[in-house]
Amino acid sequence: MSSYAASRLRTTHPALRTSHLFTVVILAGLLALVACNREPQEKKAERQAEHKEGEVRISAEAQAKSRFATARAQRVAPIRLIEATATIAPDPSHVAHIAPIAKGRLARVSVQVGDSVTRGAPLFEYDNIELGESVGDYLGELAGLQKDLAQVEVSRKSWERARLLLEKEAIARKEAEVREAEYRGAEAAAANRRARIARAKEKLYRFGMIDEHIKALSAEHNPPVHREASYTTVRAPIAGVIITREGAPGEVVGPEKALLSIADLSKVWTLVDIYEKDLAHVRRGAPVEIMVEAYPDEIFRGTIGYVGDVVDPQTRTTKLRVEIPNPQRKLKPGMFATVRLRVQAAPGSALVLAIPSSAIQQVDGQPVVFVKKDSTTFERRKIKLGVTMGDLVEVAEGLKGDEEVVTAGSFALKSELLKERIGEGH
């Protein structure tokens, strides 16, 4: 080696050593980083190995805090569903069809279809031809009574004079008796007139007049009252909703045609056609579920109020009437509905597995229960549901008859399960 080459080698050697040292430091850092990342993965794998997929462990203390309770699946007599089509209808006893009680000319209608009215609210007003005639008859009878009373007074005085004269033998007894008969006849005529006035007054009451109006009729120098009295205001006999309206101001109306219909829809009927073969399972007072297309996620509940006594020979069905509370008036007359009745299956049918409905949770849109494996371990189990039977639900698939499920605290298990899934990155 030349002296030049030896000199160059000695000059670059310290730099090479520095580069090698830097490389070693970087490699050591990378190894440490990999080791740090590997340790949680190993711990995670260890945790996963502790229990199977879908299992949840929860301590006895946590169970006590969440007030855990369990129940065993049980075998019960099956329930059969009867479904039938139906129609929503108003309760006829809560519907009023309003017509004028006499012929007349319609003056004013105060309501529209859809309006809610209270009992006694004014509905329409019409010029009541018969009322005008009745007012005239009433006033005529009142005037006649004044004449009758005057005649009673005259005949009374005549009879009293005749009695005095008879005592003095200044008049024949026959004459005194004639005057007494005239007095008694005048009194009878006045009594008869009062009866006719009472009948005329009763007729005015039927047309909707009250005592104040009737007294005003007989007041002197008050001709406008007589004219206005022929107008009759018809009022709502029940509270409800206006469902039909006919007629326009100026139209001649009469009792043969209803102008308005009011329905109280706080309770409605569902009219069901039930097949003859199912009649043995239907009884009055039994609960019924009602579904309508307008509210697909809502179930309305009612009770059977009547079971028909006649079977249609063509369809082999009979009518069933279901009475349904309808406080929010969601159910409208004319709607189509599906009704569902839950009845006991035929005697001898195989028992079915059932659990309390409180045990069921929804995970990923599917019904699940948590089956107790030991004192602190619970397994999530997907199940297939059958018919609901009060507080119990039939389990068609997913459980065995001797398994124990969580009924109180299942939501806490569901929350813990979802928390673990989030931690695992699922």
CORNORVEN-V607423 format. One record per pair of residues at least 4 apart in sequence whose C-alpha atoms are under 7 Angstrom apart, sorted by the first residue. I is the first residue (numbers start at 1). J is the second residue. D is the distance in whole Angstrom. If there is no record, write none. Layout:
I_J_D ; I_J_D
//
This chain:
1_5_6 ; 1_6_7 ; 2_6_6 ; 3_7_6 ; 4_8_6 ; 5_9_6 ; 6_10_6 ; 7_11_6 ; 8_12_7 ; 9_13_6 ; 12_16_7 ; 13_17_7 ; 14_18_6 ; 15_19_6 ; 16_20_6 ; 17_21_6 ; 18_22_6 ; 19_23_6 ; 20_24_6 ; 21_25_6 ; 22_26_6 ; 23_27_6 ; 24_28_6 ; 25_29_6 ; 26_30_6 ; 27_31_6 ; 28_32_6 ; 29_33_6 ; 30_34_6 ; 31_35_6 ; 32_36_6 ; 33_37_6 ; 34_38_6 ; 35_39_6 ; 37_41_7 ; 38_42_6 ; 39_43_6 ; 40_44_6 ; 41_45_6 ; 42_46_6 ; 43_47_6 ; 44_48_6 ; 45_49_6 ; 46_50_6 ; 51_55_6 ; 54_379_6 ; 54_380_5 ; 55_377_7 ; 55_378_6 ; 55_379_4 ; 55_380_6 ; 56_377_6 ; 56_378_5 ; 56_379_6 ; 56_413_7 ; 56_417_6 ; 57_376_5 ; 57_377_5 ; 57_378_6 ; 58_62_6 ; 58_63_7 ; 58_376_5 ; 58_377_7 ; 59_63_6 ; 59_376_6 ; 60_64_6 ; 60_376_7 ; 61_65_6 ; 62_66_6 ; 63_67_6 ; 63_68_5 ; 64_68_6 ; 66_409_6 ; 67_408_7 ; 67_409_6 ; 68_408_5 ; 68_409_5 ; 69_406_6 ; 69_407_6 ; 69_408_5 ; 69_409_7 ; 70_404_6 ; 70_405_5 ; 70_406_4 ; 70_407_5 ; 70_408_7 ; 71_404_5 ; 71_405_6 ; 71_406_7 ; 71_407_7 ; 72_402_6 ; 72_403_6 ; 72_404_4 ; 72_405_6 ; 73_353_6 ; 73_354_6 ; 73_355_5 ; 73_401_6 ; 73_402_6 ; 73_403_6 ; 73_404_6 ; 74_353_6 ; 74_354_5 ; 74_355_7 ; 74_401_6 ; 75_351_6 ; 75_352_5 ; 75_353_5 ; 75_354_6 ; 76_351_5 ; 76_352_5 ; 76_353_6 ; 76_354_7 ; 77_351_5 ; 77_352_6 ; 78_344_6 ; 78_345_6 ; 78_351_6 ; 78_352_6 ; 79_342_6 ; 79_343_6 ; 79_344_5 ; 79_345_5 ; 79_387_7 ; 79_389_7 ; 80_342_6 ; 80_343_5 ; 80_344_6 ; 80_345_5 ; 81_340_7 ; 81_341_6 ; 81_342_5 ; 81_343_6 ; 82_340_6 ; 82_341_5 ; 82_342_6 ; 83_338_7 ; 83_339_6 ; 83_340_5 ; 83_341_6 ; 84_272_7 ; 84_273_7 ; 84_274_7 ; 84_338_6 ; 84_339_5 ; 84_340_7 ; 85_272_6 ; 85_273_7 ; 85_337_6 ; 85_338_5 ; 85_339_6 ; 86_270_6 ; 86_271_5 ; 86_272_4 ; 86_273_7 ; 86_336_6 ; 86_337_5 ; 86_338_6 ; 86_339_7 ; 87_270_6 ; 87_271_5 ; 87_272_7 ; 87_334_6 ; 87_335_6 ; 87_336_5 ; 87_337_6 ; 88_269_6 ; 88_270_5 ; 88_271_6 ; 88_332_7 ; 88_333_5 ; 88_334_5 ; 88_335_5 ; 88_336_6 ; 88_337_7 ; 89_268_6 ; 89_269_5 ; 89_270_6 ; 89_333_4 ; 89_334_6 ; 90_265_7 ; 90_268_5 ; 90_269_6 ; 90_333_6 ; 91_95_7 ; 91_268_5 ; 91_269_6 ; 94_263_6 ; 94_264_5 ; 95_262_6 ; 95_263_4 ; 95_264_6 ; 96_261_6 ; 96_262_5 ; 96_263_6 ; 97_258_6 ; 97_260_6 ; 97_261_4 ; 97_262_6 ; 98_258_5 ; 98_259_6 ; 98_260_5 ; 98_261_6 ; 99_255_5 ; 99_257_6 ; 99_258_4 ; 99_259_5 ; 100_254_6 ; 100_255_5 ; 101_254_7 ; 101_255_5 ; 102_128_6 ; 102_130_6 ; 102_254_5 ; 102_255_6 ; 103_128_6 ; 103_129_6 ; 103_130_7 ; 103_253_6 ; 103_254_4 ; 103_255_7 ; 104_126_6 ; 104_127_5 ; 104_128_4 ; 104_129_5 ; 104_252_6 ; 104_253_6 ; 104_254_6 ; 105_126_5 ; 105_127_5 ; 105_128_7 ; 105_250_6 ; 105_251_6 ; 105_252_4 ; 105_253_6 ; 106_125_6 ; 106_126_4 ; 106_127_6 ; 106_248_7 ; 106_249_5 ; 106_250_5 ; 106_251_5 ; 106_252_6 ; 106_253_6 ; 107_125_5 ; 107_126_5 ; 107_127_7 ; 107_249_5 ; 107_250_6 ; 108_124_5 ; 108_125_5 ; 108_126_7 ; 108_249_6 ; 109_123_6 ; 109_124_4 ; 109_125_7 ; 110_122_7 ; 110_123_5 ; 110_124_6 ; 111_115_6 ; 111_123_6 ; 112_242_7 ; 112_245_7 ; 113_242_5 ; 113_243_5 ; 113_244_6 ; 113_245_6 ; 114_241_6 ; 114_242_5 ; 114_243_6 ; 115_241_6 ; 115_242_5 ; 116_240_6 ; 116_241_4 ; 116_242_6 ; 117_121_6 ; 117_239_6 ; 117_240_6 ; 117_241_6 ; 118_238_7 ; 118_239_4 ; 118_240_7 ; 119_236_5 ; 119_237_6 ; 119_238_5 ; 119_239_5 ; 120_235_5 ; 120_236_5 ; 120_237_6 ; 121_235_5 ; 121_236_5 ; 122_233_7 ; 122_234_6 ; 122_235_4 ; 122_236_6 ; 123_234_6 ; 123_235_5 ; 123_236_6 ; 124_233_6 ; 124_234_6 ; 125_231_7 ; 125_232_5 ; 125_233_4 ; 125_234_6 ; 126_231_6 ; 126_232_6 ; 126_233_7 ; 127_230_6 ; 127_231_4 ; 127_232_6 ; 128_132_6 ; 128_230_5 ; 128_231_6 ; 128_232_6 ; 129_133_6 ; 129_230_7 ; 130_134_6 ; 131_135_6 ; 131_207_7 ; 131_230_5 ; 132_136_6 ; 132_230_5 ; 133_137_6 ; 134_138_6 ; 134_200_7 ; 134_204_7 ; 135_139_6 ; 136_140_6 ; 137_141_6 ; 137_200_7 ; 138_142_6 ; 138_197_6 ; 138_200_5 ; 138_201_7 ; 139_143_6 ; 139_218_7 ; 140_144_6 ; 141_145_6 ; 141_193_7 ; 141_197_6 ; 142_146_7 ; 142_197_7 ; 143_147_7 ; 144_148_6 ; 145_149_6 ; 145_190_6 ; 145_193_6 ; 146_150_6 ; 147_151_6 ; 148_152_6 ; 148_186_7 ; 148_189_7 ; 148_190_5 ; 149_153_6 ; 149_190_6 ; 150_154_6 ; 151_155_6 ; 151_186_6 ; 152_156_6 ; 152_183_6 ; 152_186_5 ; 152_187_6 ; 153_157_6 ; 154_158_6 ; 155_159_6 ; 155_179_7 ; 155_182_6 ; 155_183_5 ; 156_160_6 ; 156_183_5 ; 157_161_6 ; 158_162_6 ; 158_179_6 ; 159_163_6 ; 159_176_7 ; 159_179_5 ; 159_180_5 ; 159_183_7 ; 160_164_7 ; 161_165_6 ; 162_166_6 ; 162_176_5 ; 163_167_6 ; 163_176_6 ; 164_168_7 ; 165_169_6 ; 165_170_5 ; 165_171_6 ; 166_170_6 ; 166_171_5 ; 166_172_7 ; 166_173_6 ; 166_176_7 ; 171_175_7 ; 172_176_7 ; 173_177_6 ; 174_178_6 ; 175_179_6 ; 176_180_6 ; 177_181_6 ; 178_182_6 ; 179_183_6 ; 180_184_6 ; 181_185_6 ; 182_186_6 ; 183_187_6 ; 184_188_6 ; 185_189_6 ; 186_190_6 ; 187_191_6 ; 188_192_6 ; 189_193_6 ; 190_194_6 ; 191_195_6 ; 192_196_6 ; 193_197_6 ; 194_198_6 ; 195_199_6 ; 196_200_6 ; 197_201_6 ; 198_202_6 ; 199_203_6 ; 200_204_6 ; 201_205_6 ; 202_206_6 ; 203_207_6 ; 204_208_7 ; 204_209_6 ; 205_209_5 ; 205_210_6 ; 207_232_7 ; 208_232_7 ; 209_213_6 ; 209_214_7 ; 210_214_6 ; 211_215_6 ; 212_216_6 ; 213_217_6 ; 215_219_7 ; 216_225_7 ; 217_225_6 ; 217_226_6 ; 223_227_7 ; 224_228_6 ; 225_229_6 ; 239_264_6 ; 240_262_6 ; 240_263_5 ; 240_264_4 ; 240_265_7 ; 241_262_5 ; 241_263_5 ; 241_264_6 ; 242_261_6 ; 242_262_5 ; 242_263_7 ; 243_261_6 ; 243_262_6 ; 243_263_7 ; 244_260_5 ; 244_261_5 ; 245_259_6 ; 245_260_5 ; 245_261_7 ; 246_259_5 ; 246_260_6 ; 247_251_7 ; 247_259_6 ; 265_326_7 ; 265_329_6 ; 266_325_6 ; 266_326_5 ; 266_327_5 ; 266_329_6 ; 267_324_6 ; 267_325_5 ; 267_326_5 ; 268_323_6 ; 268_324_5 ; 268_325_7 ; 268_326_7 ; 269_321_6 ; 269_322_6 ; 269_323_5 ; 269_324_6 ; 270_321_6 ; 270_322_5 ; 270_323_7 ; 271_319_7 ; 271_320_6 ; 271_321_5 ; 271_322_6 ; 272_319_6 ; 272_320_5 ; 272_321_6 ; 273_317_6 ; 273_318_6 ; 273_319_5 ; 273_320_6 ; 274_278_7 ; 274_317_5 ; 274_318_5 ; 274_319_6 ; 274_320_7 ; 275_279_7 ; 275_316_6 ; 275_317_4 ; 275_318_7 ; 276_316_6 ; 276_317_5 ; 276_318_7 ; 278_282_7 ; 281_343_6 ; 284_304_5 ; 284_305_6 ; 284_306_6 ; 284_307_7 ; 285_303_5 ; 285_304_5 ; 285_305_6 ; 286_303_5 ; 286_304_6 ; 287_302_6 ; 287_303_5 ; 287_304_7 ; 288_301_6 ; 288_302_5 ; 288_303_6 ; 288_339_7 ; 288_340_6 ; 288_341_5 ; 289_299_6 ; 289_300_6 ; 289_301_5 ; 289_302_7 ; 289_339_6 ; 289_340_5 ; 289_341_7 ; 290_299_6 ; 290_300_5 ; 290_301_6 ; 290_337_7 ; 290_338_6 ; 290_339_5 ; 290_340_6 ; 291_296_7 ; 291_298_7 ; 291_299_5 ; 291_300_6 ; 291_337_6 ; 291_338_5 ; 291_339_6 ; 292_296_6 ; 292_336_7 ; 292_337_5 ; 292_338_6 ; 301_324_6 ; 302_322_6 ; 302_323_5 ; 302_324_4 ; 302_325_7 ; 303_322_5 ; 303_323_6 ; 303_324_7 ; 304_321_6 ; 304_322_4 ; 304_323_6 ; 305_321_6 ; 305_322_6 ; 305_323_6 ; 306_320_6 ; 306_321_5 ; 307_319_6 ; 307_320_5 ; 307_321_7 ; 308_318_6 ; 308_319_5 ; 308_320_6 ; 310_318_6 ; 311_316_6 ; 311_317_5 ; 311_318_5 ; 312_316_5 ; 312_317_5 ; 312_318_6 ; 326_330_7 ; 326_331_7 ; 345_349_7 ; 352_394_7 ; 353_394_6 ; 353_395_6 ; 353_401_7 ; 354_392_6 ; 354_393_5 ; 354_394_4 ; 354_395_5 ; 355_392_5 ; 355_393_6 ; 355_394_7 ; 356_391_6 ; 356_392_4 ; 356_393_6 ; 356_407_7 ; 357_391_6 ; 357_392_5 ; 357_393_6 ; 358_407_5 ; 359_369_6 ; 359_405_7 ; 359_406_6 ; 359_407_4 ; 359_408_7 ; 359_410_6 ; 360_367_6 ; 360_368_6 ; 360_369_5 ; 361_367_6 ; 361_368_5 ; 361_369_6 ; 361_411_7 ; 362_366_5 ; 362_367_5 ; 362_368_6 ; 363_367_6 ; 363_368_7 ; 367_382_6 ; 367_383_6 ; 368_380_6 ; 368_381_5 ; 368_382_4 ; 368_383_6 ; 369_380_6 ; 369_381_5 ; 369_382_7 ; 369_405_7 ; 370_378_6 ; 370_379_5 ; 370_380_5 ; 370_381_6 ; 370_405_6 ; 370_406_6 ; 370_410_7 ; 371_378_5 ; 371_379_5 ; 371_380_6 ; 371_381_7 ; 371_403_7 ; 371_404_6 ; 371_405_4 ; 371_406_7 ; 372_377_6 ; 372_378_5 ; 372_379_6 ; 372_404_6 ; 372_405_6 ; 372_406_7 ; 373_377_5 ; 373_378_5 ; 373_379_7 ; 381_398_7 ; 382_398_6 ; 383_395_7 ; 383_397_5 ; 383_398_4 ; 384_395_6 ; 384_396_5 ; 384_397_5 ; 384_398_6 ; 385_393_7 ; 385_394_6 ; 385_395_5 ; 385_396_6 ; 386_393_7 ; 386_394_5 ; 386_395_6 ; 386_396_6 ; 387_393_6 ; 387_394_5 ; 388_392_6 ; 388_393_4 ; 388_394_6 ; 389_393_6 ; 399_403_7 ; 406_410_6 ; 409_413_7 ; 410_414_6 ; 411_415_6 ; 412_416_6 ; 413_417_6 ; 414_418_6 ; 415_419_6 ; 416_420_6 ; 417_421_6 ; 418_422_6 ; 419_423_6 ; 420_424_6 ; 421_425_6 ; 421_426_5 ; 422_426_6
//
